[in-house]
Amino acid sequence: MTIRLSRLARRDLEEVRQYTVETWGREQWLAYYRGLVRTFEGIVANPGGGRDRSLFAPGLRSVDYRRHVVFFARIAAAGDEAVILRIVHQRRNMQALVYFEDIGG
């Protein structure tokens, strides 16, 4: 099983890591990271699952992990496999994300 993250998703993950380590410490980051990885594995195992977000972009889906929303889609260039596109805090304005940032990574 291969977990693929877009450039933006990798950046998001690094920002989550930095904030979590600075705020709650390394052990909390490791626990949160393990949960995120389990979420990613679930996406790869069931790329048709999660919430339909096709109003934002065709084929876009999402799942929640604690305080974050993980956006993903099947990408033709990745052999039609699921790619994690973004990992954003649930407080983000999701509609603005589409207009002001490239959610497709």
N, CA, C and O atoms as CSV, one atom per row, in Angstrom:
chain,resi,resn,atom,element,x,y,z
A,1,MET,N,N,0.840,-1.170,0.000
A,1,MET,CA,C,0.000,0.000,0.000
A,1,MET,C,C,0.894,1.244,0.000
A,1,MET,O,O,1.747,1.417,0.870
A,2,THR,N,N,0.676,2.102,-0.996
A,2,THR,CA,C,1.453,3.323,-1.102
A,2,THR,C,C,0.567,4.507,-0.761
A,2,THR,O,O,-0.512,4.677,-1.328
A,3,ILE,N,N,1.036,5.326,0.175
A,3,ILE,CA,C,0.330,6.552,0.530
A,3,ILE,C,C,0.995,7.685,-0.234
A,3,ILE,O,O,2.193,7.929,-0.084
A,4,ARG,N,N,0.209,8.377,-1.054
A,4,ARG,CA,C,0.741,9.482,-1.853
A,4,ARG,C,C,0.199,10.795,-1.313
A,4,ARG,O,O,-1.005,10.952,-1.113
A,5,LEU,N,N,1.107,11.735,-1.080
A,5,LEU,CA,C,0.725,13.066,-0.630
A,5,LEU,C,C,1.190,14.092,-1.654
A,5,LEU,O,O,2.307,14.009,-2.164
A,6,SER,N,N,0.335,15.052,-1.950
A,6,SER,CA,C,0.729,16.149,-2.840
A,6,SER,C,C,1.759,17.023,-2.133
A,6,SER,O,O,1.986,16.893,-0.930
A,7,ARG,N,N,2.363,17.897,-2.888
A,7,ARG,CA,C,3.319,18.853,-2.324
A,7,ARG,C,C,2.646,19.687,-1.231
A,7,ARG,O,O,3.235,19.913,-0.174
A,8,LEU,N,N,1.419,20.143,-1.482
A,8,LEU,CA,C,0.710,20.950,-0.496
A,8,LEU,C,C,0.350,20.135,0.744
A,8,LEU,O,O,0.408,20.655,1.858
A,9,ALA,N,N,-0.013,18.889,0.570
A,9,ALA,CA,C,-0.326,18.040,1.724
A,9,ALA,C,C,0.917,17.807,2.579
A,9,ALA,O,O,0.833,17.785,3.807
A,10,ARG,N,N,2.071,17.634,1.932
A,10,ARG,CA,C,3.318,17.483,2.702
A,10,ARG,C,C,3.622,18.756,3.484
A,10,ARG,O,O,4.083,18.700,4.624
A,11,ARG,N,N,3.361,19.901,2.861
A,11,ARG,CA,C,3.562,21.175,3.557
A,11,ARG,C,C,2.595,21.297,4.731
A,11,ARG,O,O,2.979,21.724,5.820
A,12,ASP,N,N,1.339,20.921,4.501
A,12,ASP,CA,C,0.348,20.956,5.583
A,12,ASP,C,C,0.780,20.068,6.738
A,12,ASP,O,O,0.695,20.465,7.900
A,13,LEU,N,N,1.244,18.867,6.418
A,13,LEU,CA,C,1.672,17.922,7.453
A,13,LEU,C,C,2.826,18.492,8.259
A,13,LEU,O,O,2.869,18.332,9.478
A,14,GLU,N,N,3.752,19.148,7.599
A,14,GLU,CA,C,4.885,19.759,8.303
A,14,GLU,C,C,4.404,20.884,9.220
A,14,GLU,O,O,4.917,21.037,10.328
A,15,GLU,N,N,3.435,21.662,8.774
A,15,GLU,CA,C,2.901,22.734,9.618
A,15,GLU,C,C,2.187,22.166,10.842
A,15,GLU,O,O,2.311,22.708,11.941
A,16,VAL,N,N,1.443,21.081,10.657
A,16,VAL,CA,C,0.782,20.420,11.783
A,16,VAL,C,C,1.842,19.905,12.755
A,16,VAL,O,O,1.694,20.039,13.970
A,17,ARG,N,N,2.910,19.318,12.219
A,17,ARG,CA,C,3.992,18.811,13.074
A,17,ARG,C,C,4.611,19.929,13.887
A,17,ARG,O,O,4.747,19.808,15.105
A,18,GLN,N,N,4.985,21.005,13.238
A,18,GLN,CA,C,5.631,22.113,13.937
A,18,GLN,C,C,4.747,22.666,15.043
A,18,GLN,O,O,5.203,22.863,16.170
A,19,TYR,N,N,3.494,22.914,14.726
A,19,TYR,CA,C,2.580,23.480,15.717
A,19,TYR,C,C,2.390,22.528,16.898
A,19,TYR,O,O,2.439,22.941,18.057
A,20,THR,N,N,2.174,21.251,16.588
A,20,THR,CA,C,1.924,20.273,17.651
A,20,THR,C,C,3.138,20.105,18.547
A,20,THR,O,O,2.998,20.060,19.769
A,21,VAL,N,N,4.320,20.011,17.967
A,21,VAL,CA,C,5.542,19.866,18.777
A,21,VAL,C,C,5.740,21.096,19.654
A,21,VAL,O,O,6.036,20.971,20.842
A,22,GLU,N,N,5.580,22.281,19.075
A,22,GLU,CA,C,5.782,23.519,19.843
A,22,GLU,C,C,4.742,23.695,20.941
A,22,GLU,O,O,5.046,24.230,22.007
A,23,THR,N,N,3.517,23.247,20.685
A,23,THR,CA,C,2.424,23.479,21.630
A,23,THR,C,C,2.297,22.360,22.663
A,23,THR,O,O,2.115,22.637,23.849
A,24,TRP,N,N,2.391,21.105,22.231
A,24,TRP,CA,C,2.133,19.982,23.126
A,24,TRP,C,C,3.276,18.994,23.249
A,24,TRP,O,O,3.206,18.079,24.070
A,25,GLY,N,N,4.319,19.149,22.463
A,25,GLY,CA,C,5.477,18.275,22.596
A,25,GLY,C,C,5.543,17.157,21.570
A,25,GLY,O,O,4.585,16.855,20.859
A,26,ARG,N,N,6.730,16.559,21.532
A,26,ARG,CA,C,7.027,15.535,20.534
A,26,ARG,C,C,6.164,14.284,20.683
A,26,ARG,O,O,5.725,13.723,19.680
A,27,GLU,N,N,5.915,13.841,21.907
A,27,GLU,CA,C,5.124,12.623,22.116
A,27,GLU,C,C,3.698,12.800,21.596
A,27,GLU,O,O,3.132,11.888,20.992
A,28,GLN,N,N,3.123,13.979,21.834
A,28,GLN,CA,C,1.776,14.235,21.320
A,28,GLN,C,C,1.782,14.247,19.789
A,28,GLN,O,O,0.853,13.745,19.157
A,29,TRP,N,N,2.838,14.826,19.194
A,29,TRP,CA,C,2.942,14.816,17.740
A,29,TRP,C,C,2.992,13.386,17.209
A,29,TRP,O,O,2.300,13.056,16.246
A,30,LEU,N,N,3.800,12.548,17.827
A,30,LEU,CA,C,3.925,11.169,17.355
A,30,LEU,C,C,2.587,10.432,17.426
A,30,LEU,O,O,2.251,9.669,16.520
A,31,ALA,N,N,1.828,10.654,18.490
A,31,ALA,CA,C,0.517,10.021,18.617
A,31,ALA,C,C,-0.439,10.542,17.547
A,31,ALA,O,O,-1.179,9.767,16.941
A,32,TYR,N,N,-0.423,11.845,17.317
A,32,TYR,CA,C,-1.302,12.444,16.309
A,32,TYR,C,C,-0.914,11.961,14.912
A,32,TYR,O,O,-1.774,11.651,14.088
A,33,TYR,N,N,0.387,11.901,14.661
A,33,TYR,CA,C,0.895,11.444,13.367
A,33,TYR,C,C,0.466,10.003,13.092
A,33,TYR,O,O,0.051,9.679,11.979
A,34,ARG,N,N,0.565,9.143,14.102
A,34,ARG,CA,C,0.139,7.751,13.917
A,34,ARG,C,C,-1.339,7.691,13.519
A,34,ARG,O,O,-1.724,6.889,12.668
A,35,GLY,N,N,-2.154,8.531,14.129
A,35,GLY,CA,C,-3.566,8.585,13.776
A,35,GLY,C,C,-3.786,9.081,12.356
A,35,GLY,O,O,-4.637,8.560,11.635
A,36,LEU,N,N,-3.020,10.088,11.956
A,36,LEU,CA,C,-3.120,10.578,10.582
A,36,LEU,C,C,-2.732,9.485,9.585
A,36,LEU,O,O,-3.389,9.317,8.558
A,37,VAL,N,N,-1.678,8.754,9.887
A,37,VAL,CA,C,-1.245,7.678,8.988
A,37,VAL,C,C,-2.336,6.614,8.875
A,37,VAL,O,O,-2.590,6.109,7.782
A,38,ARG,N,N,-2.977,6.272,9.978
A,38,ARG,CA,C,-4.088,5.306,9.912
A,38,ARG,C,C,-5.217,5.856,9.029
A,38,ARG,O,O,-5.851,5.112,8.281
A,39,THR,N,N,-5.454,7.166,9.128
A,39,THR,CA,C,-6.467,7.797,8.274
A,39,THR,C,C,-6.062,7.700,6.816
A,39,THR,O,O,-6.887,7.368,5.964
A,40,PHE,N,N,-4.798,7.988,6.515
A,40,PHE,CA,C,-4.303,7.878,5.135
A,40,PHE,C,C,-4.446,6.446,4.619
A,40,PHE,O,O,-4.853,6.231,3.478
A,41,GLU,N,N,-4.109,5.469,5.466
A,41,GLU,CA,C,-4.225,4.065,5.066
A,41,GLU,C,C,-5.674,3.702,4.751
A,41,GLU,O,O,-5.939,2.947,3.816
A,42,GLY,N,N,-6.605,4.238,5.528
A,42,GLY,CA,C,-8.023,4.002,5.264
A,42,GLY,C,C,-8.458,4.592,3.935
A,42,GLY,O,O,-9.273,4.005,3.224
A,43,ILE,N,N,-7.916,5.748,3.604
A,43,ILE,CA,C,-8.225,6.392,2.321
A,43,ILE,C,C,-7.714,5.533,1.171
A,43,ILE,O,O,-8.432,5.304,0.197
A,44,VAL,N,N,-6.481,5.062,1.279
A,44,VAL,CA,C,-5.897,4.230,0.220
A,44,VAL,C,C,-6.691,2.933,0.067
A,44,VAL,O,O,-6.912,2.466,-1.051
A,45,ALA,N,N,-7.117,2.354,1.182
A,45,ALA,CA,C,-7.871,1.099,1.135
A,45,ALA,C,C,-9.280,1.293,0.572
A,45,ALA,O,O,-9.839,0.378,-0.033
A,46,ASN,N,N,-9.853,2.484,0.770
A,46,ASN,CA,C,-11.214,2.751,0.318
A,46,ASN,C,C,-11.292,4.154,-0.286
A,46,ASN,O,O,-11.858,5.057,0.330
A,47,PRO,N,N,-10.734,4.348,-1.477
A,47,PRO,CA,C,-10.675,5.683,-2.069
A,47,PRO,C,C,-12.030,6.257,-2.471
A,47,PRO,O,O,-12.118,7.433,-2.827
A,48,GLY,N,N,-13.076,5.453,-2.422
A,48,GLY,CA,C,-14.417,5.960,-2.708
A,48,GLY,C,C,-15.178,6.339,-1.455
A,48,GLY,O,O,-16.332,6.761,-1.527
A,49,GLY,N,N,-14.533,6.190,-0.300
A,49,GLY,CA,C,-15.178,6.499,0.966
A,49,GLY,C,C,-15.094,7.977,1.304
A,49,GLY,O,O,-14.704,8.806,0.482
A,50,GLY,N,N,-15.464,8.277,2.516
A,50,GLY,CA,C,-15.408,9.660,2.965
A,50,GLY,C,C,-16.566,10.485,2.439
A,50,GLY,O,O,-17.538,9.958,1.897
A,51,ARG,N,N,-16.439,11.774,2.610
A,51,ARG,CA,C,-17.491,12.723,2.225
A,51,ARG,C,C,-17.231,13.261,0.821
A,51,ARG,O,O,-16.110,13.645,0.485
A,52,ASP,N,N,-18.277,13.280,0.016
A,52,ASP,CA,C,-18.179,13.829,-1.335
A,52,ASP,C,C,-18.004,15.341,-1.248
A,52,ASP,O,O,-18.826,16.028,-0.640
A,53,ARG,N,N,-16.946,15.857,-1.847
A,53,ARG,CA,C,-16.685,17.299,-1.887
A,53,ARG,C,C,-16.597,17.788,-3.330
A,53,ARG,O,O,-15.873,18.738,-3.630
A,54,SER,N,N,-17.346,17.126,-4.225
A,54,SER,CA,C,-17.254,17.468,-5.640
A,54,SER,C,C,-17.773,18.861,-5.955
A,54,SER,O,O,-17.549,19.360,-7.057
A,55,LEU,N,N,-18.462,19.504,-5.016
A,55,LEU,CA,C,-18.841,20.903,-5.219
A,55,LEU,C,C,-17.607,21.801,-5.228
A,55,LEU,O,O,-17.606,22.851,-5.871
A,56,PHE,N,N,-16.559,21.391,-4.516
A,56,PHE,CA,C,-15.298,22.145,-4.501
A,56,PHE,C,C,-14.479,21.863,-5.750
A,56,PHE,O,O,-13.970,22.780,-6.394
A,57,ALA,N,N,-14.359,20.582,-6.084
A,57,ALA,CA,C,-13.583,20.151,-7.254
A,57,ALA,C,C,-14.066,18.756,-7.645
A,57,ALA,O,O,-14.374,17.949,-6.768
A,58,PRO,N,N,-14.139,18.457,-8.937
A,58,PRO,CA,C,-14.618,17.142,-9.377
A,58,PRO,C,C,-13.792,16.004,-8.760
A,58,PRO,O,O,-12.562,16.027,-8.793
A,59,GLY,N,N,-14.485,15.017,-8.202
A,59,GLY,CA,C,-13.820,13.843,-7.643
A,59,GLY,C,C,-13.231,14.026,-6.259
A,59,GLY,O,O,-12.687,13.079,-5.692
A,60,LEU,N,N,-13.328,15.229,-5.702
A,60,LEU,CA,C,-12.742,15.508,-4.393
A,60,LEU,C,C,-13.579,14.874,-3.291
A,60,LEU,O,O,-14.809,14.918,-3.328
A,61,ARG,N,N,-12.899,14.283,-2.306
A,61,ARG,CA,C,-13.541,13.661,-1.148
A,61,ARG,C,C,-12.777,14.098,0.090
A,61,ARG,O,O,-11.678,14.643,-0.016
A,62,SER,N,N,-13.355,13.862,1.269
A,62,SER,CA,C,-12.647,14.204,2.497
A,62,SER,C,C,-13.044,13.259,3.621
A,62,SER,O,O,-14.120,12.660,3.606
A,63,VAL,N,N,-12.155,13.142,4.587
A,63,VAL,CA,C,-12.431,12.467,5.848
A,63,VAL,C,C,-11.886,13.351,6.959
A,63,VAL,O,O,-10.930,14.103,6.769
A,64,ASP,N,N,-12.513,13.245,8.114
A,64,ASP,CA,C,-12.053,14.004,9.277
A,64,ASP,C,C,-11.122,13.146,10.113
A,64,ASP,O,O,-11.330,11.943,10.268
A,65,TYR,N,N,-10.100,13.780,10.643
A,65,TYR,CA,C,-9.283,13.156,11.681
A,65,TYR,C,C,-9.125,14.188,12.782
A,65,TYR,O,O,-8.429,15.189,12.613
A,66,ARG,N,N,-9.760,13.944,13.885
A,66,ARG,CA,C,-9.776,14.857,15.023
A,66,ARG,C,C,-10.069,16.274,14.573
A,66,ARG,O,O,-11.190,16.561,14.153
A,67,ARG,N,N,-9.090,17.175,14.649
A,67,ARG,CA,C,-9.307,18.589,14.313
A,67,ARG,C,C,-8.966,18.936,12.870
A,67,ARG,O,O,-8.981,20.109,12.498
A,68,HIS,N,N,-8.661,17.937,12.054
A,68,HIS,CA,C,-8.247,18.199,10.671
A,68,HIS,C,C,-9.162,17.503,9.664
A,68,HIS,O,O,-9.772,16.473,9.947
A,69,VAL,N,N,-9.230,18.102,8.492
A,69,VAL,CA,C,-9.964,17.518,7.375
A,69,VAL,C,C,-8.930,17.131,6.331
A,69,VAL,O,O,-8.124,17.959,5.908
A,70,VAL,N,N,-8.955,15.871,5.918
A,70,VAL,CA,C,-8.014,15.356,4.934
A,70,VAL,C,C,-8.759,15.260,3.600
A,70,VAL,O,O,-9.712,14.493,3.460
A,71,PHE,N,N,-8.307,16.053,2.624
A,71,PHE,CA,C,-8.899,16.049,1.290
A,71,PHE,C,C,-8.099,15.105,0.395
A,71,PHE,O,O,-6.871,15.055,0.457
A,72,PHE,N,N,-8.823,14.361,-0.435
A,72,PHE,CA,C,-8.150,13.424,-1.335
A,72,PHE,C,C,-8.986,13.225,-2.588
A,72,PHE,O,O,-10.168,13.568,-2.624
A,73,ALA,N,N,-8.363,12.671,-3.605
A,73,ALA,CA,C,-9.049,12.331,-4.851
A,73,ALA,C,C,-8.235,11.273,-5.575
A,73,ALA,O,O,-7.031,11.133,-5.359
A,74,ARG,N,N,-8.909,10.539,-6.430
A,74,ARG,CA,C,-8.205,9.639,-7.341
A,74,ARG,C,C,-7.616,10.500,-8.444
A,74,ARG,O,O,-8.312,11.322,-9.041
A,75,ILE,N,N,-6.343,10.312,-8.709
A,75,ILE,CA,C,-5.636,11.133,-9.680
A,75,ILE,C,C,-5.143,10.243,-10.820
A,75,ILE,O,O,-4.457,9.247,-10.590
A,76,ALA,N,N,-5.499,10.611,-12.044
A,76,ALA,CA,C,-5.120,9.816,-13.214
A,76,ALA,C,C,-3.611,9.647,-13.320
A,76,ALA,O,O,-3.133,8.559,-13.639
A,77,ALA,N,N,-2.856,10.708,-13.058
A,77,ALA,CA,C,-1.395,10.647,-13.165
A,77,ALA,C,C,-0.773,9.724,-12.118
A,77,ALA,O,O,0.396,9.355,-12.233
A,78,ALA,N,N,-1.546,9.349,-11.099
A,78,ALA,CA,C,-1.067,8.427,-10.071
A,78,ALA,C,C,-1.678,7.040,-10.266
A,78,ALA,O,O,-1.825,6.275,-9.313
A,79,GLY,N,N,-2.029,6.730,-11.503
A,79,GLY,CA,C,-2.610,5.421,-11.791
A,79,GLY,C,C,-4.023,5.285,-11.266
A,79,GLY,O,O,-4.465,4.180,-10.950
A,80,ASP,N,N,-4.737,6.396,-11.170
A,80,ASP,CA,C,-6.107,6.452,-10.668
A,80,ASP,C,C,-6.195,6.030,-9.195
A,80,ASP,O,O,-7.248,5.596,-8.727
A,81,GLU,N,N,-5.092,6.162,-8.483
A,81,GLU,CA,C,-5.092,5.859,-7.056
A,81,GLU,C,C,-5.346,7.130,-6.258
A,81,GLU,O,O,-5.199,8.240,-6.770
A,82,ALA,N,N,-5.725,6.955,-5.009
A,82,ALA,CA,C,-6.010,8.095,-4.139
A,82,ALA,C,C,-4.728,8.848,-3.799
A,82,ALA,O,O,-3.691,8.251,-3.511
A,83,VAL,N,N,-4.827,10.157,-3.841
A,83,VAL,CA,C,-3.736,11.035,-3.447
A,83,VAL,C,C,-4.285,11.995,-2.395
A,83,VAL,O,O,-5.337,12.606,-2.584
A,84,ILE,N,N,-3.559,12.119,-1.290
A,84,ILE,CA,C,-3.917,13.081,-0.253
A,84,ILE,C,C,-3.530,14.455,-0.794
A,84,ILE,O,O,-2.360,14.705,-1.083
A,85,LEU,N,N,-4.516,15.345,-0.930
A,85,LEU,CA,C,-4.263,16.642,-1.540
A,85,LEU,C,C,-3.995,17.743,-0.522
A,85,LEU,O,O,-3.113,18.578,-0.727
A,86,ARG,N,N,-4.747,17.750,0.568
A,86,ARG,CA,C,-4.560,18.766,1.599
A,86,ARG,C,C,-4.922,18.190,2.949
A,86,ARG,O,O,-5.714,17.252,3.042
A,87,ILE,N,N,-4.339,18.754,4.002
A,87,ILE,CA,C,-4.664,18.426,5.391
A,87,ILE,C,C,-4.869,19.772,6.066
A,87,ILE,O,O,-3.906,20.487,6.345
A,88,VAL,N,N,-6.127,20.118,6.330
A,88,VAL,CA,C,-6.415,21.462,6.833
A,88,VAL,C,C,-7.182,21.396,8.143
A,88,VAL,O,O,-7.940,20.458,8.389
A,89,HIS,N,N,-6.974,22.399,8.975
A,89,HIS,CA,C,-7.685,22.473,10.248
A,89,HIS,C,C,-9.161,22.681,9.976
A,89,HIS,O,O,-9.534,23.379,9.033
A,90,GLN,N,N,-9.992,22.081,10.795
A,90,GLN,CA,C,-11.432,22.149,10.583
A,90,GLN,C,C,-11.981,23.567,10.670
A,90,GLN,O,O,-13.081,23.823,10.182
A,91,ARG,N,N,-11.254,24.482,11.270
A,91,ARG,CA,C,-11.712,25.873,11.364
A,91,ARG,C,C,-11.512,26.659,10.073
A,91,ARG,O,O,-12.043,27.760,9.926
A,92,ARG,N,N,-10.749,26.096,9.141
A,92,ARG,CA,C,-10.520,26.798,7.870
A,92,ARG,C,C,-11.830,27.009,7.129
A,92,ARG,O,O,-12.744,26.190,7.220
A,93,ASN,N,N,-11.913,28.086,6.413
A,93,ASN,CA,C,-13.052,28.343,5.548
A,93,ASN,C,C,-12.843,27.497,4.293
A,93,ASN,O,O,-12.039,27.852,3.431
A,94,MET,N,N,-13.555,26.392,4.190
A,94,MET,CA,C,-13.321,25.435,3.114
A,94,MET,C,C,-13.607,26.032,1.730
A,94,MET,O,O,-12.893,25.742,0.770
A,95,GLN,N,N,-14.645,26.861,1.626
A,95,GLN,CA,C,-14.946,27.466,0.337
A,95,GLN,C,C,-13.812,28.392,-0.101
A,95,GLN,O,O,-13.453,28.415,-1.278
A,96,ALA,N,N,-13.254,29.146,0.824
A,96,ALA,CA,C,-12.149,30.051,0.492
A,96,ALA,C,C,-10.910,29.267,0.084
A,96,ALA,O,O,-10.120,29.746,-0.730
A,97,LEU,N,N,-10.728,28.089,0.627
A,97,LEU,CA,C,-9.583,27.259,0.270
A,97,LEU,C,C,-9.549,26.986,-1.225
A,97,LEU,O,O,-8.486,27.020,-1.844
A,98,VAL,N,N,-10.698,26.718,-1.798
A,98,VAL,CA,C,-10.776,26.420,-3.226
A,98,VAL,C,C,-10.430,27.645,-4.065
A,98,VAL,O,O,-9.747,27.530,-5.083
A,99,TYR,N,N,-10.892,28.800,-3.648
A,99,TYR,CA,C,-10.686,30.009,-4.455
A,99,TYR,C,C,-9.321,30.640,-4.283
A,99,TYR,O,O,-8.810,31.252,-5.221
A,100,PHE,N,N,-8.718,30.511,-3.119
A,100,PHE,CA,C,-7.468,31.211,-2.865
A,100,PHE,C,C,-6.240,30.321,-2.847
A,100,PHE,O,O,-5.118,30.823,-2.802
A,101,GLU,N,N,-6.428,29.015,-2.882
A,101,GLU,CA,C,-5.309,28.094,-2.875
A,101,GLU,C,C,-5.584,26.974,-3.876
A,101,GLU,O,O,-6.737,26.684,-4.194
A,102,ASP,N,N,-4.550,26.368,-4.353
A,102,ASP,CA,C,-4.697,25.266,-5.296
A,102,ASP,C,C,-4.908,23.981,-4.513
A,102,ASP,O,O,-3.942,23.328,-4.118
A,103,ILE,N,N,-6.163,23.613,-4.287
A,103,ILE,CA,C,-6.446,22.422,-3.495
A,103,ILE,C,C,-5.949,21.163,-4.184
A,103,ILE,O,O,-5.717,20.146,-3.531
A,104,GLY,N,N,-5.783,21.225,-5.493
A,104,GLY,CA,C,-5.351,20.053,-6.240
A,104,GLY,C,C,-3.888,19.731,-6.108
A,104,GLY,O,O,-3.442,18.684,-6.578
A,105,GLY,N,N,-3.123,20.608,-5.479
A,105,GLY,CA,C,-1.714,20.344,-5.205
A,105,GLY,C,C,-0.908,20.134,-6.430
A,105,GLY,O,O,0.298,19.902,-6.343
